[in-house]
């Protein structure tokens, strides 16, 4: 029989396995959770921001802002992520974003030999 507590525990274990740990500006670790491990509301908001990033007509500033907002949504500690991003150049924010996206894909993407 399936039960909520078991499913919640499994989801939390997968978050830790597929999420990206990040040492924030405050010196404490936070977890950037994979998109599919966000709540329905968080996922809806993140996907709306993904469309901004993918929009060729959006300004660079809008795209960078959207990436930062997605990272804040995905972070287990939103304020700490925002504070960290505010004090980093945009290029470093994009590096975090790319690394987070790659971590969520898992090792099978990098193990391809073709």
C-alpha positions as CSV (number, residue, x, y, z in Angstrom):
1,X,0.0,0.0,0.0
2,X,1.2,3.5,-0.8
3,X,1.2,6.1,1.9
4,X,2.0,9.8,2.1
5,X,4.8,9.5,4.6
6,X,6.7,6.9,2.6
7,X,6.3,8.9,-0.6
8,X,7.4,12.2,1.1
9,X,10.5,10.4,2.5
10,X,11.3,9.0,-1.0
11,X,10.9,12.4,-2.6
12,X,13.2,14.0,0.0
13,X,15.8,11.4,-0.6
14,X,15.6,11.9,-4.4
15,X,15.9,15.7,-3.8
16,X,19.2,15.2,-2.0
17,X,20.4,12.7,-4.6
18,X,19.6,14.9,-7.6
19,X,19.8,18.3,-6.1
20,X,22.8,20.6,-6.1
21,X,24.3,21.6,-2.8
22,X,25.5,25.2,-2.7
23,X,27.5,27.0,0.0
24,X,25.7,30.3,0.2
25,X,27.2,33.7,1.0
26,X,26.2,33.2,4.7
27,X,28.5,30.2,4.9
28,X,25.6,27.7,5.2
29,X,24.7,25.1,2.7
30,X,21.4,25.1,0.8
31,X,20.0,22.7,-1.7
32,X,19.0,23.6,-5.2
33,X,16.2,21.1,-5.8
34,X,15.5,19.6,-9.2
35,X,12.5,21.2,-11.0
36,X,10.4,18.1,-10.7
37,X,10.8,18.1,-7.0
38,X,9.3,21.6,-6.5
39,X,5.8,22.1,-5.3
40,X,3.1,22.6,-8.0
41,X,3.1,26.3,-7.4
42,X,6.9,26.6,-7.4
43,X,7.0,24.5,-10.6
44,X,4.4,26.6,-12.3
45,X,6.4,29.8,-11.5
46,X,9.7,28.3,-12.5
47,X,8.3,27.1,-15.9
48,X,6.9,30.6,-16.6
49,X,10.5,31.9,-16.1
50,X,12.0,29.2,-18.3
51,X,9.9,30.6,-21.1
52,X,11.5,34.0,-20.6
53,X,15.0,32.4,-20.8
54,X,14.1,30.6,-24.0
55,X,12.5,33.7,-25.6
56,X,14.9,35.0,-28.2
57,X,13.2,38.4,-28.1
58,X,13.7,38.8,-24.3
59,X,16.6,41.1,-23.3
60,X,19.7,39.7,-21.7
61,X,18.8,41.4,-18.5
62,X,15.4,39.7,-18.4
63,X,16.9,36.3,-19.2
64,X,19.5,36.7,-16.4
65,X,16.8,37.8,-14.0
66,X,14.7,34.8,-14.8
67,X,17.6,32.4,-14.2
68,X,18.2,34.1,-10.8
69,X,14.6,33.8,-9.9
70,X,14.4,30.1,-10.9
71,X,17.5,29.4,-8.7
72,X,15.8,31.2,-5.8
73,X,12.6,29.2,-6.3
74,X,14.6,25.9,-6.4
75,X,16.7,26.8,-3.3
76,X,15.9,25.3,0.0
77,X,16.7,28.7,1.5
78,X,15.4,31.3,-0.9
79,X,16.7,34.4,0.9
80,X,20.2,33.0,1.2
81,X,20.2,32.2,-2.5
82,X,19.0,35.6,-3.5
83,X,21.6,37.3,-1.3
84,X,24.3,35.2,-2.8
85,X,23.2,35.9,-6.4
86,X,22.9,39.7,-5.6
87,X,26.7,39.8,-4.7
88,X,27.9,37.7,-7.7
89,X,28.4,38.9,-11.3
90,X,25.7,37.6,-13.7
91,X,28.2,35.2,-15.3
92,X,28.7,33.4,-12.0
93,X,24.9,33.2,-11.6
94,X,24.7,31.6,-15.0
95,X,27.4,29.1,-14.0
96,X,25.3,28.1,-11.0
97,X,22.3,27.8,-13.2
98,X,24.1,25.6,-15.8
99,X,25.6,23.4,-13.1
100,X,22.3,23.0,-11.4
101,X,20.6,22.0,-14.7
102,X,23.3,19.5,-15.4
103,X,23.1,18.0,-11.9
104,X,19.4,17.4,-12.4
105,X,20.0,15.5,-15.6
106,X,21.9,12.8,-13.7
107,X,25.0,10.9,-14.7
108,X,23.4,9.1,-17.7
109,X,23.8,12.2,-19.8
110,X,27.6,12.4,-19.3
111,X,28.1,8.6,-19.6
112,X,27.1,8.6,-23.3
113,X,29.8,7.3,-25.6
114,X,28.2,8.1,-28.9
